[in-house]
Amino acid sequence: MVPAQKVVIATDLQWKKKKRLPRSPSLICNITYDAQVVPFLDNLKNLLANKDVQSNIEGRRLYDNHVLRTVLDGSYYGENEFFKNNKDALTIIMYYDDVGMANPHGASAKIHKYSMFYWTLANLNPKVRSTLNTVQLYAIVKTAYLKKPNALQKILEPFIKDINILQSIGIDVDVGGGQVRNFKGSLFFCAGDTPASAMLGGFKESVAAYRPCRSCTTTNEEWKLNFRDDRFVPRNSVSHQEHLD
């Protein structure tokens, strides 16, 4: 098991008073807002050391009859330069969602709400890809902490660095029998529901936002009047960065 590491998102000063001593004076205390992050590459090495995982990766069947059986049969994967040049590369899927630890209709719903980041390998057979043994935890953090400035960047920064290492250098894994194999790979896509995907992209999470679509710049009134994609102005990386700045 790979132990989680603490990542400090923000620090603050807060007046605190001991509950058992109501007459005691309040004190200014330093508090930190933390996330727990499981190192990605270390966790990946552990997963790849599993014989069943190795057999799934090495025994992946390729199809040429244009039938979509997994995400790896799609054009996005087939046209990606890195995956085209590295046929046996590890294909990482990240997933983000929130989970409530208390009654969703109770007063403590938001207090005990956590954001969870998971990842899995798209190379695995679809039958086992979503099982508990193959879905790996990357990070867990209180959802309220994600509202802190640059919180998401601080949580995902170690993951992005590890992905860059995996894509450029790769990792060496003991596959048994005294053999060491070098694996390369990259992030394929991030999955999530509408609020989660909007937050990851730097958009407003609410569907009632003035420009609710992540793919184009339509407004919440225009999209009700037009039903063809050529009537909308698509977003691109350049315009998106300008809006973020």
C-alpha positions in Angstrom: 0.0 0.0 0.0 1.2 3.5 -0.9 0.6 5.9 2.0 -1.1 9.3 1.3 0.8 12.5 1.6 -0.5 15.8 2.9 -0.7 18.7 0.5 -1.3 22.1 2.0 -3.8 24.1 0.0 -4.0 27.3 2.2 -3.2 28.6 5.6 -5.2 31.1 7.8 -5.5 32.6 11.2 -8.5 31.9 13.3 -9.9 32.8 16.7 -10.4 29.6 18.7 -11.8 29.0 22.1 -11.7 25.8 24.1 -15.2 24.4 24.3 -14.8 22.9 27.8 -13.6 26.2 29.2 -16.2 28.8 28.2 -14.5 31.5 30.3 -11.1 31.0 28.9 -9.8 33.7 26.5 -9.9 33.1 22.7 -6.6 32.5 21.0 -5.4 33.2 17.5 -4.4 29.9 16.0 -2.7 28.9 12.7 -4.9 26.6 10.7 -4.2 24.7 7.5 -6.5 23.5 4.7 -5.1 20.1 3.6 -5.7 17.5 0.9 -4.5 13.9 1.1 -2.8 12.8 -2.1 -1.6 9.3 -3.0 1.6 9.6 -5.1 0.6 8.6 -8.6 3.7 6.9 -9.9 4.3 4.8 -6.8 0.7 3.6 -6.9 1.0 2.9 -10.6 4.1 0.7 -10.0 2.3 -1.3 -7.4 -0.6 -1.8 -9.8 1.6 -2.9 -12.7 3.4 -5.4 -10.4 0.1 -7.4 -10.4 0.2 -10.4 -12.8 -3.5 -10.1 -13.6 -3.1 -6.4 -14.6 0.0 -7.3 -16.7 -1.9 -10.0 -18.6 -4.8 -7.5 -19.2 -2.5 -4.9 -20.7 -0.4 -7.3 -22.8 -3.4 -9.3 -24.0 -5.5 -6.3 -25.1 -7.3 -7.2 -28.4 -7.2 -4.7 -31.3 -10.2 -4.3 -33.6 -10.2 -3.1 -37.1 -13.9 -3.4 -38.1 -14.8 0.1 -36.8 -17.0 -1.2 -34.0 -16.6 0.8 -30.8 -16.1 -1.6 -27.9 -14.0 0.5 -25.6 -12.8 4.1 -25.6 -9.5 2.9 -27.2 -11.5 2.0 -30.4 -12.4 5.7 -30.9 -10.9 8.3 -33.2 -9.7 10.5 -30.4 -7.4 7.7 -29.2 -6.4 6.7 -32.7 -5.5 10.2 -33.8 -3.5 11.1 -30.6 0.2 11.5 -31.6 1.6 10.0 -28.4 -0.6 6.9 -28.5 0.0 6.5 -32.2 3.7 6.4 -31.7 3.5 4.3 -28.5 1.1 1.4 -29.2 1.7 -0.3 -25.8 1.5 3.0 -23.8 -0.5 3.1 -20.6 -3.7 5.1 -21.0 -4.8 6.9 -17.9 -8.3 7.9 -17.1 -9.0 10.3 -14.2 -12.4 10.7 -12.6 -13.6 13.4 -10.2 -16.8 13.5 -8.2 -18.1 14.8 -4.8 -19.5 12.5 -2.1 -21.5 13.5 1.0 -20.7 11.7 4.2 -23.9 12.9 5.9 -27.6 13.2 5.2 -27.7 15.3 1.9 -30.8 17.2 3.2 -29.4 17.8 6.7 -27.6 20.9 8.1 -24.2 19.2 8.0 -24.4 18.2 4.3 -21.9 20.8 3.0 -19.6 20.5 6.1 -19.1 16.8 5.5 -18.9 16.9 1.7 -15.6 15.6 0.1 -14.1 15.7 -3.3 -12.6 12.5 -4.6 -10.1 12.0 -7.4 -9.6 8.5 -8.9 -7.8 7.0 -11.8 -7.8 3.8 -13.7 -6.1 2.2 -16.8 -8.1 2.3 -20.1 -5.8 -0.6 -21.2 -7.7 -3.0 -18.9 -10.5 -5.1 -20.1 -13.8 -3.1 -19.7 -15.1 -6.0 -17.5 -12.5 -5.3 -14.8 -11.7 -1.6 -15.4 -14.3 -0.3 -13.0 -13.8 -2.9 -10.2 -12.6 -1.9 -6.8 -9.2 -3.6 -7.4 -8.4 -1.5 -10.4 -9.8 1.9 -9.5 -7.1 3.8 -7.6 -7.6 6.8 -5.3 -5.4 9.8 -6.2 -6.7 12.5 -3.8 -9.4 13.3 -1.2 -10.2 16.8 0.0 -13.1 18.7 1.6 -15.1 20.2 -1.2 -15.2 23.6 0.6 -11.4 23.7 0.4 -11.5 23.7 -3.4 -12.9 27.3 -3.2 -9.5 28.5 -1.9 -7.3 30.3 -4.5 -5.3 27.8 -6.7 -6.6 24.9 -4.6 -7.2 22.6 -7.6 -3.8 23.5 -9.1 -2.0 22.5 -5.9 -3.8 19.2 -5.7 -3.2 18.2 -9.3 0.3 19.6 -9.7 2.0 16.4 -8.4 -0.2 14.4 -10.7 0.7 16.5 -13.8 4.5 16.2 -13.0 4.2 12.5 -12.7 2.3 12.3 -16.0 5.0 14.2 -17.7 7.6 11.8 -16.3 5.5 8.8 -17.4 5.2 10.2 -20.9 8.8 11.3 -21.4 10.9 8.8 -19.4 8.6 6.1 -18.3 8.8 4.0 -15.2 10.7 0.8 -14.6 8.6 -2.0 -13.0 9.7 -5.4 -11.8 7.4 -7.8 -13.7 8.8 -10.9 -12.1 11.4 -13.5 -13.1 14.1 -11.0 -12.6 12.9 -8.9 -15.5 12.4 -5.1 -15.4 10.2 -3.5 -18.0 9.9 0.2 -18.8 6.3 1.5 -19.1 5.3 4.8 -20.8 1.9 6.4 -20.8 -0.1 9.5 -20.6 -3.4 11.0 -19.5 -6.2 10.1 -21.9 -9.1 12.1 -20.5 -10.8 13.3 -17.2 -14.3 12.1 -16.6 -17.0 13.7 -14.4 -20.5 15.0 -14.2 -21.4 18.5 -15.3 -20.4 20.4 -12.2 -17.2 18.4 -11.8 -16.1 18.8 -15.4 -17.0 22.5 -15.3 -14.8 23.0 -12.3 -11.9 21.1 -13.8 -12.1 23.3 -16.9 -12.2 26.6 -14.9 -15.9 27.2 -15.7 -18.7 28.2 -13.4 -20.2 24.9 -12.0 -23.8 25.9 -12.1 -25.9 25.0 -15.2 -27.6 28.4 -14.7 -24.4 30.2 -15.7 -24.6 32.9 -18.4 -22.5 30.7 -20.7 -23.2 27.2 -19.5 -21.6 25.2 -22.3 -18.0 24.0 -22.1 -17.7 23.4 -25.9 -19.0 26.8 -27.2 -19.7 30.3 -26.1 -23.5 30.2 -26.3 -25.6 31.9 -23.7 -28.4 30.3 -21.6 -30.9 32.0 -24.0 -29.2 31.3 -27.4 -28.9 27.5 -27.0 -32.7 27.3 -26.7 -33.2 28.9 -30.1 -30.6 27.1 -32.3 -30.1 23.4 -32.8 -27.2 23.2 -35.3 -23.5 23.3 -34.2 -22.6 25.7 -37.0 -24.7 28.4 -35.3 -22.4 28.5 -32.3 -18.9 29.8 -31.8 -16.7 26.9 -30.5 -14.3 27.4 -27.7 -10.6 26.7 -28.2 -7.5 26.7 -25.9 -6.5 30.2 -26.8 -9.8 31.9 -26.1 -10.3 29.8 -23.0 -7.0 30.9 -21.6 -7.9 34.5 -22.4 -11.2 34.1 -20.5 -9.3 32.6 -17.5 -6.8 35.5 -17.4 
